[in-house]
Amino acid sequence: MSRKLLIGAVALFGIVAIAAVVAVALVDVNRFKPRIEQFVHERYQRSLHIDGDLSLSIFPRLAVTLPAARLSERGRADEAARITGARVSVALLPLLRGELVAESAVVDGLRATVERRADGSLNIDDLIRPAPPPSPAGAPQPPESSRRFDIGAIRLSNAQLAYRDRLSGRAVAVSGLDLSLGSLSNAGAAPLTAAFSFDSSRPAARGEVRLNAQARFDFAANVFGLKDLDVTASASGGASRADSMRLKLSQLTLDAGNATVEFAGLDLRAAGRAGAGTFDAAATLPQLAVTQTQITAPTLHSHVKLIGARATELRIDAAGIGGKRPAVSIARLSIDASTAQGPRTIQATPASPLQADLASGKFDLPSVAGSVAIADPRMPAQRAAFDVNGSAA
């Protein structure tokens, strides 16, 4: 009996293999090119040009390879995006059940431009917020959360992205973008890596960035996040240059449904040159939570040190950060600032609660208390100190 089952399985496998070969040989996927281009034109009023032949393979996975393609702006012939090529491989049997299980999705040579117009709209609004197609009356639609999808890996290589803001005149260009995301599904976690160069105006700056993190997502709950984010970068602009920058973040959670953002364990460090001198800066924020109405953070610590013709050191500590947006208050804001030039040194240590209105840009220091000390061997007493008390707004 087992021998018969084995023979039957081998025969079935052979039949499926022959059917797959015949299907690939007989199916000309390029006959769908005009339909795809027509659909894009009718749905989005954009022109899609596929500059070559599509290719299809069925065994062991359904794979479609797309050649170079170009997409126009909405209602215009100007180019909005292009790719050098793309390939998607999909498991066939889950697809027949309405599930998307892909081994990989690879896009090479993406070139795209996002523009913010003078009226505040984006040139991709029709793509990211398209009108849903009409459904036949009475046809049941399965909820999005019940539709399974699983993509083994997503890779974006050698991409160039540009952003132009007609309102502010700012432009940002990202080049050489290589992005890799591990398994993407309805809910789960996957490693995320990215590397790219950037060039921006207003302020003028350029640099390089590398990113590593564990991405987390739950599409049904509309919750997304990053864990163990580690970003290293270098940048320059004007007379300043950051030779090394590093941002670490233990946890970042975005709840899009409830419009909340939370993160923990932020640590930022940077070193470089500012003018003729050097700088060394650090900041830590153990925790921050932002909701539609509230901002909460227990403490903030920062330290900046400048070395040059005038040496300056600044420490800022904040405790009890919170408030109802757009109002923010800090229970205690303390500053320790010192500067030295030649033999003279000046140190100031003011502290006060702070109340701010982020919408109007108003800040109030209702109770300032501290001291200022000046030391200089050329002064008669060589040192002078006095207390500072009052308020500022």
C-alpha positions in Angstrom: 0.0 0.0 0.0 2.7 2.5 0.9 4.5 1.7 -2.4 1.3 2.5 -4.3 0.9 5.8 -2.4 4.5 6.7 -3.2 4.0 5.9 -6.9 0.8 7.9 -6.9 2.5 10.9 -5.2 5.4 10.9 -7.7 2.9 10.7 -10.5 0.8 13.6 -9.1 4.0 15.6 -8.7 4.9 14.9 -12.3 1.5 15.9 -13.6 1.7 19.2 -11.6 5.2 20.0 -12.8 4.2 19.3 -16.5 1.0 21.5 -16.0 3.2 24.3 -14.6 5.6 24.2 -17.5 2.8 24.1 -20.0 1.0 27.0 -18.2 4.1 29.2 -18.3 4.7 28.3 -22.0 1.1 29.1 -23.0 0.3 32.1 -20.8 1.6 35.4 -22.3 1.5 37.8 -19.4 2.4 40.7 -21.6 -1.1 40.7 -23.0 -2.0 42.2 -19.6 0.3 45.2 -20.0 -2.3 47.3 -21.9 -4.9 46.5 -19.3 -2.7 47.5 -16.4 -1.7 50.7 -18.1 -5.3 51.4 -18.9 -6.4 50.7 -15.4 -3.8 53.2 -14.0 -4.9 55.8 -16.4 -8.6 55.4 -15.7 -8.3 55.1 -12.0 -5.6 57.7 -11.2 -5.4 59.8 -14.4 -1.8 58.9 -14.6 0.2 57.3 -17.4 2.1 54.1 -16.7 4.7 53.0 -19.2 6.2 49.5 -18.9 9.4 49.5 -21.0 9.8 45.8 -21.6 8.3 42.4 -21.3 6.8 41.0 -18.1 7.9 37.5 -17.2 6.0 34.9 -15.2 7.1 31.7 -13.5 4.9 29.3 -11.6 7.0 26.6 -10.0 7.8 26.4 -7.1 6.3 29.8 -6.5 4.3 32.2 -8.6 6.8 35.0 -9.5 6.3 38.1 -11.6 9.2 40.1 -12.9 8.6 43.7 -13.9 11.0 45.5 -16.2 11.7 49.2 -16.1 8.6 51.3 -15.7 7.6 55.0 -15.5 4.6 56.7 -13.8 3.5 60.2 -14.7 2.1 63.0 -12.5 -1.7 63.1 -12.2 -3.1 64.7 -15.4 0.4 65.6 -16.7 3.1 63.9 -18.7 5.8 64.9 -16.2 7.5 61.9 -14.6 6.6 61.3 -11.0 8.3 57.9 -10.4 10.3 55.2 -12.1 11.9 51.9 -11.3 14.7 49.9 -13.0 12.9 46.6 -12.2 11.0 44.7 -9.6 10.2 41.0 -8.7 7.6 39.5 -6.5 7.4 35.8 -5.7 4.1 34.5 -4.2 3.0 31.2 -2.9 0.2 29.9 -5.2 -2.1 27.9 -3.0 -2.6 30.6 -0.3 -3.3 33.1 -3.1 -6.2 30.9 -4.2 -7.6 31.2 -0.7 -7.4 35.0 -0.8 -4.2 35.1 1.2 -1.0 36.8 0.2 2.1 34.8 1.2 5.2 36.0 -0.7 8.7 34.9 -0.4 10.1 38.3 -1.3 9.4 41.6 -2.9 12.3 43.4 -4.5 12.3 46.9 -6.1 15.5 48.2 -7.8 16.3 51.7 -8.9 13.2 53.5 -7.6 13.2 57.2 -8.4 10.3 59.2 -7.0 9.5 62.9 -6.2 7.0 64.0 -3.5 5.9 67.7 -3.8 3.9 69.8 -1.4 2.0 72.3 -3.4 1.2 75.9 -2.5 -2.3 74.8 -1.3 -0.8 72.3 1.1 -1.8 69.2 -0.9 0.7 66.5 -2.1 1.2 65.3 -5.6 0.7 61.7 -4.3 -2.6 62.3 -2.4 -4.5 60.3 -5.0 -2.2 57.3 -4.5 -2.1 57.3 -0.7 -5.8 58.1 -0.2 -7.5 56.7 -3.3 -11.3 56.5 -3.5 -12.4 53.0 -2.8 -13.9 51.2 -5.9 -17.7 50.6 -5.8 -18.7 47.2 -4.5 -21.6 45.2 -6.0 -24.7 45.6 -3.9 -25.0 42.9 -1.3 -21.5 41.5 -1.9 -20.0 40.8 1.5 -16.5 42.2 2.0 -14.2 40.4 4.4 -12.7 42.7 7.0 -9.1 43.8 6.4 -7.9 42.2 9.6 -9.1 38.8 8.4 -7.1 38.9 5.1 -3.8 37.2 5.7 -0.7 38.4 4.1 2.9 37.4 4.8 5.9 38.7 2.8 9.2 36.9 3.7 11.4 39.9 2.8 11.1 43.4 1.3 14.2 44.9 -0.3 14.6 48.4 -1.8 17.9 49.0 -3.5 19.6 52.1 -4.9 16.6 54.3 -4.5 16.5 58.1 -4.9 13.7 60.0 -3.3 13.1 63.8 -3.5 10.8 66.1 -1.5 10.0 69.6 -2.5 7.9 72.0 -0.4 6.5 74.9 -2.5 5.3 76.6 0.7 8.6 76.9 2.5 11.0 76.5 -0.5 12.7 73.6 1.3 14.0 70.6 -0.7 15.4 67.3 0.6 17.0 64.6 -1.6 17.7 61.1 -0.5 20.1 59.0 -2.7 21.6 55.5 -2.6 18.8 54.3 -0.3 19.1 50.6 0.5 16.4 49.3 2.7 15.7 45.8 4.0 12.7 44.6 6.0 12.3 41.0 7.2 9.1 39.1 7.3 6.1 41.4 7.1 2.7 40.1 8.1 -0.6 41.2 9.7 1.1 41.3 13.0 4.6 40.6 14.2 8.2 41.9 14.2 11.0 42.0 11.7 14.5 43.3 11.4 14.9 46.6 9.6 18.0 48.1 8.1 18.6 51.2 6.0 21.4 53.3 4.7 21.3 56.4 2.6 22.8 59.8 1.8 20.8 63.1 2.0 21.1 66.7 0.9 18.7 69.4 2.0 18.1 73.1 1.8 16.8 75.5 4.4 18.9 74.7 6.3 21.6 73.6 3.9 23.0 70.3 5.1 24.2 67.0 3.7 25.3 63.7 5.2 25.0 60.0 5.5 22.7 57.8 7.7 22.7 54.2 8.8 19.8 52.6 10.7 19.1 49.3 12.5 16.0 48.4 14.4 13.4 45.8 15.1 10.2 46.9 13.4 6.9 45.9 15.0 3.5 46.1 13.5 -0.1 45.2 14.1 -2.2 46.3 11.1 -5.5 45.2 12.6 -4.9 47.4 15.7 -3.2 50.1 13.7 -0.2 50.0 16.0 3.4 50.3 14.8 6.7 50.6 16.5 10.5 50.2 16.6 12.6 48.4 19.2 16.3 48.8 19.8 16.6 51.6 17.3 20.3 52.5 16.5 21.0 55.3 14.1 24.5 56.5 13.2 25.1 59.6 11.0 27.5 62.3 9.9 26.4 65.6 8.5 27.7 69.1 7.6 26.1 72.4 7.0 27.5 75.9 6.8 30.4 76.3 9.2 29.3 73.3 11.3 30.1 69.7 10.9 29.0 66.7 12.9 31.6 64.0 12.4 29.7 61.5 14.4 26.1 61.3 15.6 24.4 58.4 17.3 20.8 58.1 18.3 19.6 55.1 20.4 16.0 54.4 21.3 14.9 51.4 23.3 11.2 51.5 22.3 9.0 53.6 20.0 5.2 52.9 19.7 2.8 54.7 17.4 -0.9 54.0 18.0 -2.4 55.5 14.9 -5.9 54.6 15.9 -5.7 56.5 19.2 -3.2 59.1 17.9 -0.6 58.4 20.6 3.2 58.2 20.5 5.3 56.8 23.3 9.0 56.1 23.4 11.6 55.1 26.0 15.3 55.2 26.5 16.3 58.0 24.1 20.1 58.7 24.1 21.5 61.2 21.6 25.2 62.0 21.2 27.1 64.1 18.7 30.6 65.5 18.2 32.1 67.7 15.5 33.2 71.2 14.7 31.3 74.5 15.0 33.1 77.4 13.3 36.7 77.4 14.5 36.0 75.3 17.5 34.8 71.8 18.4 31.6 70.6 20.1 30.5 67.6 22.1 26.8 67.2 22.9 24.6 64.6 24.6 20.9 64.4 25.6 18.9 61.7 27.3 15.1 61.4 27.7 14.1 58.3 29.6 10.4 58.4 28.6 7.9 60.5 26.7 4.2 60.0 26.0 2.2 62.2 23.7 -1.6 61.8 23.3 -4.2 63.9 21.6 -4.5 66.0 24.8 -1.5 65.3 27.0 2.3 65.4 27.0 4.2 63.6 29.8 7.9 63.1 30.4 9.6 62.6 33.8 13.0 64.1 33.1 15.3 65.5 30.4 19.1 65.8 30.7 21.3 67.6 28.1 25.0 68.6 28.0 26.8 70.7 25.4 30.5 71.6 25.5 32.1 74.0 23.0 35.9 74.4 22.8 37.4 77.3 20.9 38.6 80.8 21.4 35.8 80.9 24.1 35.1 77.7 25.9 31.5 77.2 26.8 29.7 74.4 28.7 26.0 74.1 29.1 23.9 71.7 31.2 20.1 71.7 31.1 18.0 69.5 33.3 14.2 69.4 33.3 11.9 67.5 35.7 8.2 67.0 35.8 7.4 67.7 32.1 3.7 67.5 31.2 0.6 69.4 30.4 -2.5 69.6 28.2 -1.6 70.3 24.6 -0.8 72.8 23.4 0.2 74.0 26.9 3.4 72.4 28.4 4.8 72.9 31.9 8.1 71.9 33.5 8.1 71.7 37.3 11.8 72.6 37.5 14.1 73.7 34.7 17.7 74.2 35.8 20.6 75.5 33.8 24.3 75.4 34.6 26.2 77.5 32.1 29.8 78.5 32.2 32.1 80.3 29.7 35.8 81.1 29.8 37.8 83.5 27.6 41.4 84.1 28.6 41.7 84.4 32.4 38.0 85.3 32.9 35.3 82.7 33.7 31.6 83.3 34.1 29.2 80.8 35.6 25.4 81.1 35.9 23.0 78.6 37.6 19.4 79.8 37.2 16.4 77.6 37.8 12.7 78.1 37.5 9.4 76.4 36.7 8.4 76.9 33.0 5.0 77.3 31.4 4.7 77.4 27.7 2.0 77.6 25.0 3.3 75.8 21.9 0.6 77.2 19.7 1.4 80.9 20.4 5.1 80.4 21.1 4.8 82.1 24.5 7.1 81.1 27.4 6.9 82.1 31.0 9.4 81.6 33.8 7.4 82.7 36.9 10.0 82.2 39.6 13.7 82.5 38.6 16.3 81.9 41.3 20.0 81.4 40.9 23.4 82.9 41.0 26.1 84.4 38.7 29.8 84.2 39.6 32.6 86.0 37.8 36.3 85.2 38.3 39.1 87.2 36.8 42.6 87.8 38.4 42.6 91.2 36.8 39.6 92.3 39.0 40.4 94.0 42.3 38.7 91.3 44.4 39.5 88.7 41.7 35.9 87.3 42.1 32.4 88.6 42.3 29.1 86.8 42.8 25.5 87.8 43.1 22.1 86.2 43.3 19.4 86.4 40.6 15.7 86.4 41.5 12.7 87.4 39.5 10.5 86.2 36.6 10.7 86.3 32.8 8.1 86.0 30.0 
